[in-house]
Amino acid sequence: MANHLSEEEQIEAFKQWWVDNGLKLVAAAVIAIGGTLSWQGWQGTQQEHAQQGSAIYFAMIDSMTTEADQPLSDEKKQEIIASADQLKEEFGDSGYAHLSALLKAKLAVDTDNLDQAVTELEWVLNNDPADNLKVVTTLRLARVEASRGNADKALTIIEDQDAGKMRSVYEEAKGDFYITLGDYEAAYTAYQTAIDTEESGNSRVMSILRLKLSQAKPSSEAAETQGES
């Protein structure tokens, strides 16, 4: 639950960043290269291109929310996948394409197609996502790899990443992977770090982390606790 909330918040922040800043950044780069007249023509083309990508993306989102209270039909899923593939092919350098690939990865996980999920998540990482979306995608990729039985690989994926404000959920994920590998001491350290860096103030999140910490307590510490009681 903690991972889900943090990831969704990160994605929403990225969507707003793209709306507010995406075209401005492109504009600044082009102005530095070309003249005002050529820029005006290019700007119009790029804005139209971005608007087309936006229309496809939000139509795809709308098609999902119309069935929010019931499972997506196979037909609806295929429509969403087709739109996502179009965005990846025609608007591959846009945030909309990155988000659509994340959506495809989610649908793949929902149908237990973990290989496809990995393919989509790796596509995002290989196509220059914004930093905050990269952090989210990297964590999701690690989680999927762990679900495929590759806990060692999952640890490698997130080990040296700068998670920023998502450090707590990264550390929680490390703890989960260490538990899978039977390394309870390392898991204990990771969960403790997750608690120390948790900033949401969510009591439920803290309760879950403390429960995981108690379950990962090294045997020596557990024995000392029992002796003191």
N, CA, C and O of each residue as an XYZ file, in Angstrom:
916
protein
N       0.830     -1.204      0.000
C       0.000      0.000      0.000
C       0.859      1.246      0.000
O       0.579      2.204     -0.721
N       1.941      1.230      0.839
C       2.829      2.380      0.897
C       3.486      2.623     -0.435
O       3.578      3.764     -0.889
N       3.957      1.531     -1.085
C       4.582      1.682     -2.393
C       3.601      2.237     -3.396
O       3.939      3.131     -4.172
N       2.371      1.710     -3.388
C       1.371      2.127     -4.366
C       1.102      3.613     -4.261
O       1.107      4.322     -5.267
N       0.865      4.091     -3.042
C       0.539      5.496     -2.852
C       1.694      6.374     -3.284
O       1.487      7.382     -3.960
N       2.913      6.006     -2.902
C       4.055      6.832     -3.242
C       4.277      6.872     -4.745
O       4.580      7.925     -5.305
N       4.127      5.732     -5.395
C       4.335      5.698     -6.841
C       3.298      6.527     -7.566
O       3.629      7.277     -8.484
N       2.029      6.398     -7.157
C       0.976      7.159     -7.825
C       1.178      8.659     -7.631
O       0.931      9.451     -8.541
N       1.629      9.043     -6.435
C       1.885     10.457     -6.190
C       3.021     10.950     -7.065
O       2.972     12.069     -7.575
N       4.039     10.129     -7.245
C       5.153     10.510     -8.100
C       4.711     10.661     -9.544
O       5.135     11.593    -10.227
N       3.867      9.761    -10.016
C       3.400      9.836    -11.396
C       2.539     11.065    -11.609
O       2.664     11.739    -12.631
N       1.659     11.368    -10.651
C       0.825     12.564    -10.767
C       1.691     13.816    -10.799
O       1.409     14.753    -11.547
N       2.748     13.833     -9.986
C       3.645     14.984     -9.980
C       4.341     15.126    -11.320
O       4.537     16.236    -11.815
N       4.719     13.976    -11.913
C       5.369     14.037    -13.217
C       4.418     14.551    -14.295
O       4.804     15.355    -15.143
N       3.173     14.081    -14.253
C       2.193     14.545    -15.233
C       2.031     16.063    -15.169
O       1.959     16.735    -16.198
N       1.974     16.594    -13.943
C       1.828     18.034    -13.800
C       3.083     18.750    -14.267
O       3.001     19.814    -14.880
N       4.257     18.167    -13.977
C       5.521     18.749    -14.430
C       5.549     18.836    -15.951
O       5.981     19.840    -16.517
N       5.087     17.780    -16.603
C       5.113     17.777    -18.064
C       4.199     18.855    -18.635
O       4.568     19.548    -19.583
N       3.010     18.998    -18.059
C       2.074     20.017    -18.521
C       2.660     21.407    -18.313
O       2.543     22.268    -19.185
N       3.291     21.633    -17.159
C       3.776     22.963    -16.811
C       5.087     23.324    -17.499
O       5.311     24.486    -17.837
N       5.965     22.323    -17.712
C       7.321     22.645    -18.108
C       7.809     21.997    -19.394
O       8.794     22.452    -19.976
N       7.134     20.938    -19.850
C       7.659     20.183    -20.988
C       7.969     21.036    -22.201
O       9.103     21.051    -22.681
N       6.977     21.741    -22.697
C       7.184     22.555    -23.889
C       8.105     23.738    -23.624
O       8.819     24.171    -24.529
N       8.104     24.266    -22.413
C       8.980     25.391    -22.090
C      10.444     24.997    -22.217
O      11.263     25.767    -22.718
N      10.765     23.791    -21.758
C      12.143     23.337    -21.844
C      12.568     23.123    -23.290
O      13.681     23.477    -23.680
N      11.678     22.544    -24.075
C      11.975     22.350    -25.490
C      12.165     23.705    -26.171
O      13.074     23.884    -26.982
N      11.306     24.641    -25.832
C      11.383     25.969    -26.427
C      12.710     26.635    -26.124
O      13.330     27.218    -27.014
N      13.151     26.556    -24.887
C      14.408     27.185    -24.498
C      15.578     26.630    -25.293
O      16.463     27.380    -25.705
N      15.586     25.315    -25.511
C      16.678     24.703    -26.257
C      16.688     25.161    -27.708
O      17.751     25.442    -28.263
N      15.530     25.238    -28.318
C      15.465     25.601    -29.733
C      15.789     27.076    -29.948
O      16.443     27.427    -30.930
N      15.343     27.934    -29.049
C      15.642     29.361    -29.173
C      17.145     29.581    -29.174
O      17.654     30.457    -29.874
N      17.863     28.770    -28.376
C      19.308     28.914    -28.309
C      19.978     28.500    -29.607
O      21.102     28.919    -29.883
N      19.309     27.688    -30.403
C      19.903     27.171    -31.641
C      19.493     27.987    -32.859
O      20.339     28.326    -33.687
N      18.244     28.297    -32.977
C      17.738     28.930    -34.190
C      17.236     30.344    -33.981
O      17.282     30.864    -32.867
N      16.760     30.964    -35.039
C      16.230     32.318    -34.986
C      14.765     32.332    -34.606
O      14.123     31.284    -34.539
N      14.243     33.498    -34.360
C      12.878     33.641    -33.880
C      11.857     33.147    -34.894
O      10.886     32.488    -34.522
N      12.063     33.454    -36.164
C      11.083     33.068    -37.176
C      11.010     31.547    -37.327
O       9.927     30.963    -37.363
N      12.176     30.928    -37.412
C      12.179     29.467    -37.559
C      11.616     28.817    -36.302
O      10.952     27.783    -36.372
N      11.886     29.428    -35.154
C      11.360     28.897    -33.898
C       9.840     28.924    -33.859
O       9.209     27.978    -33.388
N       9.252     30.011    -34.357
C       7.802     30.130    -34.321
C       7.137     29.007    -35.113
O       6.143     28.429    -34.674
N       7.696     28.706    -36.285
C       7.134     27.606    -37.075
C       7.329     26.269    -36.397
O       6.437     25.421    -36.388
N       8.526     26.090    -35.821
C       8.818     24.823    -35.143
C       7.945     24.669    -33.906
O       7.451     23.579    -33.616
N       7.757     25.768    -33.179
C       6.960     25.715    -31.967
C       5.530     25.272    -32.245
O       4.953     24.469    -31.512
N       4.972     25.821    -33.334
C       3.614     25.440    -33.698
C       3.512     23.960    -34.002
O       2.547     23.303    -33.610
N       4.522     23.428    -34.709
C       4.534     22.002    -35.044
C       4.653     21.142    -33.795
O       3.942     20.150    -33.638
N       5.566     21.538    -32.908
C       5.771     20.758    -31.690
C       4.552     20.808    -30.771
O       4.179     19.814    -30.148
N       3.947     21.982    -30.704
C       2.770     22.098    -29.850
C       1.638     21.222    -30.377
O       0.930     20.576    -29.605
N       1.479     21.208    -31.676
C       0.441     20.365    -32.276
C       0.747     18.894    -32.022
O      -0.145     18.100    -31.724
N       2.036     18.543    -32.146
C       2.463     17.160    -31.908
C       2.161     16.756    -30.462
O       1.633     15.674    -30.205
N       2.509     17.655    -29.513
C       2.268     17.356    -28.105
C       0.780     17.238    -27.812
O       0.359     16.392    -27.024
N      -0.009     18.088    -28.451
C      -1.455     18.042    -28.232
C      -2.046     16.735    -28.741
O      -2.965     16.185    -28.135
N      -1.513     16.237    -29.863
C      -1.990     14.960    -30.397
C      -1.679     13.827    -29.415
O      -2.521     12.969    -29.149
N      -0.452     13.842    -28.883
C      -0.085     12.826    -27.903
C      -0.934     12.920    -26.652
O      -1.344     11.906    -26.087
N      -1.193     14.140    -26.225
C      -2.022     14.355    -25.040
C      -3.427     13.813    -25.249
O      -3.994     13.177    -24.361
N      -3.979     14.065    -26.418
C      -5.347     13.614    -26.707
C      -5.439     12.093    -26.656
O      -6.395     11.542    -26.110
N      -4.445     11.419    -27.224
C      -4.439      9.957    -27.228
C      -4.324      9.430    -25.799
O      -5.029      8.500    -25.407
N      -3.423     10.041    -25.027
C      -3.187      9.564    -23.664
C      -4.424      9.721    -22.791
O      -4.826      8.778    -22.109
N      -5.029     10.905    -22.806
C      -6.156     11.126    -21.919
C      -7.415     10.394    -22.385
O      -8.288     10.084    -21.575
N      -7.509     10.119    -23.675
C      -8.606      9.266    -24.146
C      -8.419      7.849    -23.606
O      -9.385      7.170    -23.261
N      -7.173      7.423    -23.541
C      -6.861      6.107    -23.001
C      -7.218      6.046    -21.511
O      -7.791      5.059    -21.049
N      -6.878      7.100    -20.764
C      -7.207      7.163    -19.347
C      -8.719      7.169    -19.146
O      -9.238      6.504    -18.250
N      -9.421      7.929    -19.990
C     -10.882      7.997    -19.888
C     -11.505      6.623    -20.090
O     -12.461      6.263    -19.404
N     -10.965      5.862    -21.027
C     -11.515      4.541    -21.308
C     -11.324      3.607    -20.118
O     -12.078      2.649    -19.948
N     -10.312      3.890    -19.293
C     -10.110      3.078    -18.093
C     -11.069      3.496    -16.991
O     -11.649      2.645    -16.318
N     -11.240      4.790    -16.802
C     -12.056      5.262    -15.692
C     -13.540      5.001    -15.904
O     -14.309      4.970    -14.943
N     -13.948      4.813    -17.157
C     -15.361      4.536    -17.399
C     -15.765      3.189    -16.826
O     -16.947      2.943    -16.585
N     -14.771      2.301    -16.603
C     -15.056      0.993    -16.029
C     -14.377      0.841    -14.675
O     -13.945     -0.249    -14.300
N     -14.291      1.954    -13.948
C     -13.549      1.957    -12.685
C     -14.126      0.992    -11.660
O     -13.396      0.470    -10.819
N     -15.433      0.753    -11.725
C     -16.082     -0.087    -10.725
C     -16.176     -1.554    -11.120
O     -16.765     -2.359    -10.398
N     -15.604     -1.899    -12.250
C     -15.656     -3.284    -12.692
C     -14.401     -3.610    -13.491
O     -13.754     -2.699    -14.008
N     -14.040     -4.882    -13.604
C     -12.828     -5.249    -14.342
C     -12.912     -4.795    -15.800
O     -13.986     -4.771    -16.403
N     -11.765     -4.441    -16.341
C     -11.725     -4.049    -17.746
C     -12.044     -5.254    -18.620
O     -11.567     -6.362    -18.372
N     -12.849     -5.023    -19.637
C     -13.129     -6.095    -20.592
C     -11.895     -6.325    -21.455
O     -11.034     -5.452    -21.561
N     -11.810     -7.506    -22.073
C     -10.689     -7.808    -22.956
C     -10.628     -6.811    -24.111
O      -9.547     -6.397    -24.529
N     -11.791     -6.432    -24.619
C     -11.836     -5.463    -25.710
C     -11.265     -4.118    -25.271
O     -10.508     -3.485    -26.007
N     -11.633     -3.691    -24.072
C     -11.138     -2.421    -23.553
C      -9.631     -2.479    -23.333
O      -8.915     -1.521    -23.624
N      -9.164     -3.593    -22.823
C      -7.727     -3.755    -22.614
C      -6.972     -3.641    -23.932
O      -5.922     -3.002    -23.997
N      -7.499     -4.253    -24.973
C      -6.841     -4.192    -26.270
C      -6.826     -2.772    -26.820
O      -5.853     -2.356    -27.449
N      -7.901     -2.030    -26.584
C      -7.938     -0.633    -27.015
C      -6.868      0.181    -26.298
O      -6.185      1.002    -26.910
N      -6.729     -0.054    -24.998
C      -5.731      0.664    -24.207
C      -4.326      0.312    -24.668
O      -3.475      1.190    -24.808
N      -4.086     -0.965    -24.902
C      -2.763     -1.410    -25.355
C      -2.434     -0.817    -26.715
O      -1.299     -0.407    -26.956
N      -3.421     -0.769    -27.608
C      -3.202     -0.198    -28.935
C      -2.843      1.281    -28.840
O      -1.955      1.757    -29.548
N      -3.537      2.008    -27.961
C      -3.243      3.435    -27.775
C      -1.854      3.624    -27.184
O      -1.113      4.521    -27.585
N      -1.511      2.771    -26.229
C      -0.189      2.857    -25.615
C       0.905      2.593    -26.644
O       1.920      3.289    -26.669
N       0.699      1.593    -27.487
C       1.684      1.286    -28.525
C       1.820      2.439    -29.523
O       2.919      2.726    -29.999
N       0.711      3.093    -29.834
C       0.758      4.248    -30.733
C       1.570      5.382    -30.120
O       2.371      6.024    -30.800
N       1.357      5.622    -28.834
C       2.115      6.666    -28.168
C       3.603      6.343    -28.147
O       4.436      7.223    -28.366
N       3.934      5.092    -27.885
C       5.345      4.697    -27.851
C       5.993      4.839    -29.218
O       7.155      5.234    -29.319
N       5.244      4.518    -30.273
C       5.804      4.555    -31.620
C       5.889      5.968    -32.182
O       6.887      6.331    -32.803
N       4.848      6.767    -31.967
C       4.783      8.077    -32.606
C       5.198      9.222    -31.691
O       5.533     10.306    -32.169
N       5.180      8.992    -30.371
C       5.508     10.055    -29.424
C       6.491      9.521    -28.379
O       6.390      9.831    -27.192
N       7.431      8.719    -28.844
C       8.325      7.996    -27.937
C       9.160      8.860    -27.032
O       9.615      8.398    -25.986
N       9.377     10.125    -27.412
C      10.200     11.001    -26.581
C       9.371     11.831    -25.613
O       9.888     12.756    -24.987
N       8.100     11.510    -25.485
C       7.218     12.307    -24.629
C       6.911     11.591    -23.327
O       7.024     10.370    -23.225
N       6.518     12.384    -22.326
C       6.105     11.807    -21.053
C       4.878     10.936    -21.194
O       4.698      9.986    -20.432
N       4.031     11.248    -22.161
C       2.820     10.450    -22.363
C       3.177      9.018    -22.766
O       2.530      8.064    -22.331
N       4.203      8.877    -23.593
C       4.633      7.538    -23.998
C       5.167      6.764    -22.803
O       4.885      5.575    -22.649
N       5.938      7.439    -21.960
C       6.482      6.778    -20.771
C       5.357      6.301    -19.854
O       5.379      5.173    -19.362
N       4.379      7.170    -19.632
C       3.270      6.808    -18.752
C       2.420      5.692    -19.345
O       1.916      4.838    -18.615
N       2.260      5.696    -20.661
C       1.469      4.639    -21.292
C       2.177      3.290    -21.173
O       1.527      2.255    -21.027
N       3.520      3.306    -21.236
C       4.270      2.067    -21.065
C       4.122      1.547    -19.634
O       4.028      0.339    -19.415
N       4.101      2.464    -18.662
C       3.857      2.052    -17.279
C       2.477      1.419    -17.139
O       2.298      0.448    -16.403
N       1.517      1.975    -17.846
C       0.162      1.433    -17.796
C       0.122      0.034    -18.417
O      -0.539     -0.863    -17.895
N       0.830     -0.146    -19.530
C       0.903     -1.472    -20.134
C       1.554     -2.467    -19.179
O       1.148     -3.627    -19.100
N       2.562     -2.003    -18.460
C       3.237     -2.880    -17.503
C       2.272     -3.301    -16.400
O       2.280     -4.456    -15.974
N       1.451     -2.379    -15.943
C       0.468     -2.703    -14.905
C      -0.534     -3.733    -15.398
O      -0.851     -4.690    -14.693
N      -1.035     -3.529    -16.625
C      -1.978     -4.494    -17.190
C      -1.331     -5.866    -17.323
O      -1.977     -6.892    -17.107
N      -0.053     -5.874    -17.679
C       0.662     -7.143    -17.819
C       0.791     -7.840    -16.468
O       0.611     -9.054    -16.371
N       1.104     -7.069    -15.424
C       1.202     -7.651    -14.087
C      -0.154     -8.199    -13.650
O      -0.230     -9.262    -13.035
N      -1.214     -7.475    -13.966
C      -2.562     -7.906    -13.577
C      -2.935     -9.251    -14.198
O      -3.737     -9.999    -13.638
N      -2.351     -9.552    -15.351
C      -2.625    -10.827    -16.019
C      -1.479    -11.825    -15.816
O      -1.410    -12.858    -16.482
N      -0.579    -11.488    -14.875
C       0.542    -12.354    -14.527
C       1.508    -12.558    -15.687
O       2.195    -13.577    -15.757
N       1.561    -11.590    -16.596
C       2.515    -11.634    -17.700
C       3.725    -10.793    -17.312
O       3.904     -9.678    -17.804
N       4.548    -11.338    -16.430
C       5.649    -10.573    -15.862
C       6.746    -10.272    -16.881
O       7.417     -9.245    -16.785
N       6.929    -11.156    -17.851
C       7.934    -10.899    -18.886
C       7.583     -9.641    -19.676
O       8.453     -8.821    -19.968
N       6.303     -9.493    -20.021
C       5.860     -8.312    -20.752
C       6.008     -7.062    -19.895
O       6.383     -6.002    -20.394
N       5.715     -7.187    -18.612
C       5.859     -6.050    -17.700
C       7.305     -5.570    -17.665
O       7.564     -4.367    -17.699
N       8.243     -6.504    -17.597
C       9.665     -6.140    -17.596
C      10.027     -5.418    -18.891
O      10.753     -4.424    -18.872
N       9.523     -5.918    -20.007
C       9.808     -5.290    -21.301
C       9.346     -3.839    -21.316
O      10.079     -2.964    -21.776
N       8.151     -3.576    -20.824
C       7.615     -2.215    -20.823
C       8.395     -1.305    -19.878
O       8.691     -0.160    -20.222
N       8.724     -1.803    -18.705
C       9.450     -0.987    -17.731
C      10.864     -0.684    -18.216
O      11.361      0.426    -18.022
N      11.508     -1.650    -18.839
C      12.843     -1.408    -19.383
C      12.782     -0.414    -20.535
O      13.706      0.379    -20.721
N      11.699     -0.452    -21.310
C      11.537      0.529    -22.391
C      11.520      1.942    -21.832
O      12.159      2.841    -22.379
N      10.792      2.135    -20.750
C      10.740      3.466    -20.129
C      12.135      3.913    -19.715
O      12.548      5.031    -20.021
N      12.853      3.050    -19.026
C      14.183      3.405    -18.526
C      15.180      3.659    -19.646
O      16.138      4.413    -19.473
N      14.958      3.034    -20.782
C      15.873      3.202    -21.920
C      15.506      4.382    -22.814
O      16.165      4.620    -23.826
N      14.464      5.121    -22.450
C      14.010      6.228    -23.298
C      13.922      7.554    -22.530
O      12.966      8.315    -22.673
N      14.943      7.800    -21.719
C      15.151      9.090    -21.052
C      13.931      9.633    -20.314
O      13.462     10.725    -20.636
N      13.410      8.908    -19.344
C      12.295      9.451    -18.560
C      12.780     10.564    -17.643
O      13.974     10.666    -17.363
N      11.853     11.402    -17.172
C      12.187     12.412    -16.167
C      12.691     11.701    -14.908
O      12.357     10.542    -14.660
N      13.488     12.404    -14.130
C      14.143     11.781    -12.974
C      13.155     11.130    -12.013
O      13.379     10.007    -11.563
N      12.055     11.834    -11.691
C      11.123     11.252    -10.717
C      10.389     10.033    -11.277
O      10.050      9.113    -10.533
N      10.148     10.031    -12.583
C       9.509      8.862    -13.184
C      10.500      7.703    -13.269
O      10.111      6.539    -13.167
N      11.767      8.022    -13.453
C      12.804      6.983    -13.469
C      12.864      6.274    -12.128
O      13.015      5.053    -12.070
N      12.743      7.047    -11.037
C      12.776      6.452     -9.694
C      11.610      5.488     -9.508
O      11.781      4.388     -8.982
N      10.427      5.909     -9.942
C       9.238      5.060     -9.827
C       9.391      3.797    -10.669
O       9.122      2.693    -10.196
N       9.823      3.963    -11.908
C       9.933      2.830    -12.832
C      10.979      1.829    -12.363
O      10.774      0.620    -12.461
N      12.094      2.329    -11.857
C      13.147      1.443    -11.362
C      12.639      0.577    -10.219
O      12.931     -0.617    -10.163
N      11.882      1.175     -9.310
C      11.328      0.409     -8.197
C      10.345     -0.641     -8.694
O      10.360     -1.781     -8.230
N       9.493     -0.258     -9.634
C       8.530     -1.230    -10.170
C       9.244     -2.382    -10.864
O       8.846     -3.539    -10.721
N      10.297     -2.071    -11.614
C      11.045     -3.119    -12.298
C      11.645     -4.085    -11.282
O      11.606     -5.301    -11.472
N      12.198     -3.538    -10.208
C      12.774     -4.399     -9.169
C      11.703     -5.289     -8.551
O      11.941     -6.475     -8.322
N      10.533     -4.732     -8.281
C       9.442     -5.518     -7.696
C       9.019     -6.654     -8.635
O       8.770     -7.774     -8.191
N       8.942     -6.354     -9.925
C       8.530     -7.383    -10.886
C       9.594     -8.474    -10.972
O       9.271     -9.661    -11.015
N      10.868     -8.066    -10.997
C      11.939     -9.069    -11.051
C      11.887     -9.966     -9.815
O      12.092    -11.176     -9.919
N      11.617     -9.389     -8.658
C      11.501    -10.197     -7.447
C      10.344    -11.179     -7.570
O      10.437    -12.320     -7.120
N       9.247    -10.726     -8.185
C       8.095    -11.604     -8.378
C       8.415    -12.733     -9.350
O       7.798    -13.797     -9.306
N       9.384    -12.490    -10.228
C       9.812    -13.544    -11.158
C      10.816    -14.498    -10.514
O      11.321    -15.415    -11.162
N      11.097    -14.270     -9.231
C      12.041    -15.141     -8.538
C      13.474    -14.665     -8.608
O      14.399    -15.418     -8.304
N      13.666    -13.412     -9.010
C      15.014    -12.864     -9.175
C      15.300    -11.805     -8.111
O      15.547    -10.644     -8.438
N      15.267    -12.206     -6.845
C      15.468    -11.250     -5.762
C      16.868    -10.632     -5.803
O      17.038     -9.450     -5.505
N      17.869    -11.436     -6.172
C      19.229    -10.901     -6.291
C      19.288     -9.789     -7.339
O      19.887     -8.737     -7.114
N      18.668    -10.035     -8.467
C      18.649     -9.035     -9.532
C      17.866     -7.808     -9.100
O      18.249     -6.681     -9.411
N      16.783     -8.022     -8.391
C      15.974     -6.902     -7.894
C      16.805     -5.992     -7.000
O      16.718     -4.769     -7.104
N      17.606     -6.580     -6.129
C      18.481     -5.789     -5.270
C      19.497     -5.000     -6.078
O      19.773     -3.837     -5.785
N      20.046     -5.640     -7.089
C      21.034     -4.968     -7.932
C      20.430     -3.760     -8.637
O      21.081     -2.726     -8.787
N      19.187     -3.900     -9.067
C      18.511     -2.826     -9.803
C      18.375     -1.560     -8.962
O      18.556     -0.455     -9.473
N      18.058     -1.712     -7.678
C      17.794     -0.527     -6.852
C      18.937     -0.162     -5.907
O      18.877      0.869     -5.237
N      19.964     -0.987     -5.848
C      21.000     -0.826     -4.831
C      21.642      0.558     -4.842
O      21.750      1.192     -3.792
N      22.066      1.035     -6.000
C      22.818      2.290     -6.071
C      22.000      3.454     -6.607
O      22.564      4.465     -7.025
N      20.687      3.326     -6.601
C      19.825      4.384     -7.104
C      19.628      5.474     -6.049
O      19.495      5.190     -4.858
N      19.613      6.720     -6.511
C      19.281      7.837     -5.635
C      17.761      7.972     -5.640
O      17.185      8.513     -6.583
N      17.123      7.485     -4.597
C      15.662      7.440     -4.563
C      15.033      8.747     -4.116
O      13.819      8.911     -4.240
N      15.809      9.672     -3.606
C      15.268     10.955     -3.186
C      14.196     10.785     -2.121
O      14.415     10.128     -1.103
N      13.033     11.386     -2.364
C      11.942     11.329     -1.391
C      11.315      9.946     -1.292
O      10.508      9.693     -0.397
N      11.679      9.051     -2.199
C      11.151      7.688     -2.146
C      12.116      6.718     -1.462
O      11.994      5.501     -1.602
N      13.066      7.271     -0.727
C      14.061      6.395     -0.096
C      13.416      5.361      0.815
O      13.837      4.205      0.838
N      12.399      5.770      1.567
C      11.768      4.843      2.502
C      11.182      3.631      1.794
O      11.373      2.501      2.244
N      10.461      3.853      0.680
C       9.862      2.710     -0.019
C      10.931      1.869     -0.712
O      10.758      0.662     -0.880
N      12.036      2.500     -1.114
C      13.160      1.741     -1.665
C      13.749      0.824     -0.583
O      14.013     -0.353     -0.830
N      13.948      1.379      0.610
C      14.520      0.579      1.692
C      13.572     -0.547      2.107
O      14.013     -1.650      2.429
N      12.277     -0.262      2.098
C      11.308     -1.317      2.398
C      11.405     -2.436      1.365
O      11.362     -3.617      1.708
N      11.535     -2.049      0.100
C      11.667     -3.055     -0.960
C      12.930     -3.889     -0.754
O      12.907     -5.109     -0.917
N      14.030     -3.228     -0.395
C      15.268     -3.975     -0.125
C      15.039     -4.982      0.998
O      15.471     -6.132      0.915
N      14.352     -4.534      2.050
C      14.066     -5.449      3.146
C      13.271     -6.660      2.682
O      13.553     -7.788      3.086
N      12.282     -6.425      1.835
C      11.470     -7.534      1.313
C      12.324     -8.503      0.503
O      12.169     -9.720      0.609
N      13.233     -7.949     -0.311
C      14.080     -8.810     -1.145
C      15.039     -9.623     -0.271
O      15.275    -10.805     -0.520
N      15.590     -8.965      0.763
C      16.491     -9.690      1.662
C      15.758    -10.809      2.396
O      16.323    -11.882      2.610
N      14.522    -10.570      2.779
C      13.727    -11.623      3.430
C      13.589    -12.813      2.491
O      13.745    -13.960      2.908
N      13.299    -12.539      1.227
C      13.176    -13.621      0.238
C      14.458    -14.431      0.143
O      14.428    -15.646     -0.048
N      15.594    -13.736      0.281
C      16.898    -14.397      0.177
C      17.337    -15.011      1.505
O      18.380    -15.661      1.577
N      16.538    -14.804      2.558
C      16.870    -15.388      3.852
C      17.889    -14.608      4.653
O      18.391    -15.114      5.657
N      18.212    -13.390      4.242
C      19.180    -12.556      4.948
C      18.410    -11.612      5.880
O      18.141    -10.464      5.528
N      18.062    -12.106      7.062
C      17.215    -11.351      7.971
C      17.941    -10.167      8.605
O      17.320     -9.155      8.927
N      19.236    -10.291      8.780
C      19.995     -9.184      9.361
C      19.992     -7.978      8.429
O      19.763     -6.849      8.862
N      20.246     -8.227      7.146
C      20.225     -7.140      6.155
C      18.813     -6.578      6.020
O      18.630     -5.372      5.854
N      17.818     -7.458      6.094
C      16.428     -7.006      6.004
C      16.092     -6.096      7.178
O      15.435     -5.070      7.008
N      16.547     -6.477      8.371
C      16.299     -5.674      9.569
C      16.871     -4.272      9.405
O      16.215     -3.284      9.734
N      18.088     -4.190      8.898
C      18.738     -2.892      8.690
C      17.963     -2.054      7.682
O      17.778     -0.853      7.875
N      17.512     -2.694      6.606
C      16.768     -1.974      5.571
C      15.445     -1.452      6.108
O      15.082     -0.304      5.852
N      14.723     -2.283      6.847
C      13.437     -1.843      7.406
C      13.630     -0.703      8.409
O      12.830      0.230      8.464
N      14.707     -0.791      9.204
C      14.973      0.278     10.164
C      15.255      1.597      9.433
O      14.802      2.660      9.858
N      15.998      1.514      8.343
C      16.268      2.711      7.545
C      14.980      3.241      6.923
O      14.778      4.452      6.822
N      14.115      2.324      6.507
C      12.826      2.738      5.939
C      12.021      3.516      6.968
O      11.401      4.527      6.638
N      12.027      3.053      8.207
C      11.321      3.750      9.285
C      11.942      5.121      9.537
O      11.237      6.118      9.698
N      13.269      5.152      9.567
C      13.975      6.401      9.865
C      13.779      7.459      8.784
O      13.849      8.656      9.064
N      13.533      7.022      7.555
C      13.410      7.973      6.443
C      11.970      8.181      5.986
O      11.733      8.927      5.037
N      11.008      7.540      6.638
C       9.602      7.690      6.285
C       9.133      9.106      6.621
O       9.257      9.551      7.762
N       8.597      9.808      5.631
C       8.218     11.203      5.812
C       6.727     11.467      5.619
O       6.282     12.603      5.778
N       5.958     10.455      5.286
C       4.552     10.688      4.962
C       3.718     11.000      6.196
O       2.685     11.664      6.098
N       4.160     10.524      7.357
C       3.367     10.712      8.559
C       2.152      9.800      8.625
O       1.281      9.976      9.476
N       2.096      8.820      7.722
C       0.984      7.882      7.664
C       1.181      6.806      8.726
O       2.138      6.034      8.657
N       0.282      6.752      9.706
C       0.428      5.796     10.806
C       0.336      4.351     10.326
O       0.996      3.468     10.874
N      -0.476      4.110      9.309
C      -0.622      2.739      8.786
C       0.690      2.283      8.142
O       1.107      1.137      8.312
N       1.328      3.182      7.407
C       2.615      2.861      6.793
C       3.629      2.503      7.868
O       4.349      1.514      7.741
N       3.687      3.310      8.936
C       4.633      3.051     10.009
C       4.328      1.727     10.710
O       5.246      1.004     11.097
N       3.062      1.412     10.870
C       2.685      0.148     11.519
C       3.173     -1.041     10.701
O       3.681     -2.018     11.250
N       3.016     -0.949      9.398
C       3.465     -2.037      8.518
C       4.980     -2.183      8.586
O       5.499     -3.297      8.661
N       5.683     -1.060      8.560
C       7.143     -1.110      8.617
C       7.628     -1.691      9.944
O       8.572     -2.482      9.973
N       6.986     -1.300     11.031
C       7.385     -1.825     12.349
C       7.102     -3.321     12.454
O       7.868     -4.060     13.072
N       5.994     -3.766     11.845
C       5.682     -5.197     11.846
C       6.746     -5.962     11.069
O       7.216     -7.009     11.515
N       7.122     -5.441      9.912
C       8.164     -6.096      9.114
C       9.488     -6.110      9.876
O      10.226     -7.094      9.840
N       9.779     -5.005     10.568
C      11.020     -4.929     11.344
C      11.047     -6.009     12.426
O      12.068     -6.666     12.630
N       9.932     -6.186     13.108
C       9.882     -7.190     14.185
C      10.027     -8.603     13.630
O      10.623     -9.466     14.274
N       9.489     -8.838     12.452
C       9.579    -10.166     11.847
C      10.982    -10.461     11.333
O      11.370    -11.621     11.197
N      11.748     -9.394     11.044
C      13.103     -9.580     10.507
C      14.161     -9.502     11.597
O      15.353     -9.588     11.300
N      13.752     -9.339     12.855
C      14.707     -9.131     13.941
C      15.699    -10.289     13.988
O      15.300    -11.452     14.050
N      17.003     -9.967     13.958
C      18.016    -11.031     14.040
C      17.814    -11.892     15.270
O      17.355    -11.406     16.304
N      18.149    -13.153     15.164
C      17.885    -14.110     16.247
C      18.548    -13.699     17.551
O      17.979    -13.911     18.621
N      19.737    -13.118     17.485
C      20.428    -12.720     18.717
C      19.655    -11.635     19.449
O      19.535    -11.671     20.674
N      19.126    -10.663     18.696
C      18.361     -9.595     19.314
C      17.035    -10.117     19.846
O      16.556     -9.677     20.891
N      16.447    -11.058     19.116
C      15.191    -11.648     19.560
C      15.386    -12.377     20.886
O      14.541    -12.310     21.779
N      16.514    -13.073     20.996
C      16.815    -13.806     22.230
C      17.010    -12.850     23.388
O      16.541    -13.104     24.497
N      17.719    -11.724     23.124
C      17.944    -10.737     24.175
C      16.620    -10.140     24.633
O      16.411     -9.912     25.825
N      15.728     -9.887     23.679
C      14.419     -9.319     24.018
C      13.630    -10.267     24.922
O      12.998     -9.842     25.889
N      13.681    -11.581     24.582
C      12.966    -12.570     25.367
C      13.567    -12.677     26.772
O      12.849    -12.870     27.752
N      14.925    -12.544     26.854
C      15.592    -12.640     28.148
C      15.228    -11.488     29.042
O      15.064    -11.656     30.250
N      15.098    -10.289     28.444
C      14.741     -9.112     29.227
C      13.316     -9.189     29.729
O      13.001     -8.666     30.798
N      12.442     -9.844     28.956
C      11.055     -9.961     29.376
C      10.910    -11.009     30.483
O       9.803    -11.247     30.966
